[in-house]
Every structure is written in structure tokens, then in C-alpha cells.
Amino acid sequence: MLKLNILDQSPVVTGISPAEAILQTIELAVFADEAGYHRYWVAEHHNSNSFASASPEILMSAIASKTNKIRVGSGGVLISHYSPFKIAEQFNLLQSLFPDRIDLGIGRAPGGDANILKVLRTPKEDAFIKIKELINYLIKSSNLSKNKSNDELIAVPEGGNIPEIWILGTSPDSAVFAAENGLRYTFGSFINDEHMLQCFQTYYQNFKPSVFLKEPYINLALFVVCAESEAEAQRIAKCSEYWLAQTFLKGKNINFPDEKTSIDYKFSFEEKMLIEYRRKSAIIGDAENVADRLNETAKKYAANELTLVTITSNYEDRKNSYRLIADKLIN
């Protein structure tokens, strides 16, 4: 059976506060657990009026404490900013608190502009080298490690299983790294699908078995909106389309719009072109159509899992979208 996941970026919609957006994320995670979703991941963004989550490892703890079965993960920790040793300790602690439910998704993007690099004191180091350091610390501190020497640095708490490690990306570089190190790979189609097919081919062609994984394992993250009808789905999808036009073409740092703003907005020709291009990788429609397209997409790219990203002006619309999909493909 196809495994379905949710990536929640904690969107801040006009009319709600960032604190309310975080509470919605936790509430939605509880719903996803009850609905049978396999994973619930939270993102890392900085200095953003659009997204409220800046520390996925903290939000993960809150979510895992409120849920029972669903795996909880980072989508992802932006390793460029941090010490690999510190990340290893944070995720070993999460794994100790919530055994075998923790996913460590790792991204290389800054999650913000040049000012973020400055204020976070981001060192100029190769992200892939830092990921290798992180993995080494996790292995040394896990039950896989044998004959430890007293002078080794150990990321405490030690002795447990390693959190499930995922490489997140949209470029062939990330696909090659994941493959050559025998790691699970997530492609963020909802960010940019330009290199999707190339990345998947690269990953399969270069995969080498490891202590983590014997065969290639792919997760595809998609933008999805589902509603009772095609027309309704298209209507509530306008929230993200308005935001896309304002941020990508005009460079604005804004909240997601309320329903009236997005529906009343008259898109320019250039904005319509951008939206049509992005719709090619999005799945928007009624439950029957969305379920069929999700199954087709998974088969087309040999994806083991699909991760759904849904943002709407109305929280209940977002929750209903996930409910309709679960009723078709999970329950």
C-alpha cells in the first residue's frame, strides 16, 4: 500500500497569529495520526511572515507527545546553520523520548536570505561534509557502534537506534549524495520540479547499499489540494497561487491571504504563466481525481511514499483536503 505523509510548514494566514499557526500544526498532526497518515514532517523557515516554524526539532517534540503512531520528522533541519554534533544530540534525545518514531530530514537550503546567514552565524562549510559528520556521530552513539574508545566524542543520549535519515533536495547533487551514501531521498516537487526526473534517475543509478538501507527508497513531496468538487478545489487553491505570485515575482514577505483577497485578485499575464507552470506538478481536484493522480504519480516515478503539502486560506479546508484523501487511499 502506498504510504502517505504530510509536510506542514505552519502557514500564517492573514487573520491568525504565528502562535495560532503553530497550534493548528499540532492539531492537524493529531488528526493525521488518527487518519492513518504514515509521517508528519515540519519545516524550518527564518524571518518569514509566511511560515511560523523556525525550529522543527522543538515542534517535533510537541507533536510526538500529542500523537501515538505517526512518525514525526523534520522537513527539514537546515544543516548549513548548525553544528552536526548538536543536531546528533538533539535527535538522539528525540529518539530516546519517542523510540522509532523520529525522522531526521536534512536540507541544505538557508531557509532565508543573506541576513539570515549573518545573524545565525552560518559558517562557510560544505553542507555535504557536515551531513557526513552528523551521520558519523549518530552511528558512533547508536547500538550499531562496537568497541568505542574512551576519547571518542559521543552524542548523548547514546545506545539507541538511529533516527531514520532522509536527504531532502531538488537538485542532482542531493540525489547523488543520498544514493552514494545509501540514504533515503525526498524530492521537493512543490518547491521546484525542474530536475525531478533527472534526480530520480540519478538516485537509482548511483545507489549503494548501506547500514541504513539495502535498496533505493524515494519519497516525493507534492502540492495537493482536494475538495468535494473540482471547482471548489480550484477556488481554495487560489490562496497559495496568490502567495506564489506575490513572493516569487514581487519579492514580498507576506502572510498567506484570506479567502476574499485571493479570490478577488486579478492575476497579470506573467502571474498566470507562473501559476500554470507550477500547476503542472500540483494535484488539485475532487477526491476521486486526486486519489487516481496520486497513485499514477507514485507508479510513474516508482516512489515508495508521497508527502502532501496543502495550504489554504481556511484551516478547515486544509484539514478536509487531507481527510478526503485519507478516506480514499488510507481507510
Secondary structure, DSSP 4 states (H G I P E B T S, - for coil): --EEEEEE--B-BTTS-HHHHHHHHHHHHHHHHHHT-SEEEE----S-SSB--S-HHHHHHHHHHH-SSSEEEES-EEGGGS-HHHHHHHHHHHHHHSTT-EEEEEE-S-SS-HHHHHHTT-----HHHHHHHHHHHHHHTSTT--S--TTS---SSPSSPPPEEEEEESSHHHHHHHHHTT-EEEEETTT--TTHHHHHHHHHHH----SS-SS--EEEEEEEEEESSHHHHHHHHHHHHHHHIIIIIT----PBPPHHHHHH----HHHHHHHHHHHTT-EEEEHHHHHHHHHHHHHHTT-SEEEEE---SSHHHHHHHHHHHHHHHT-
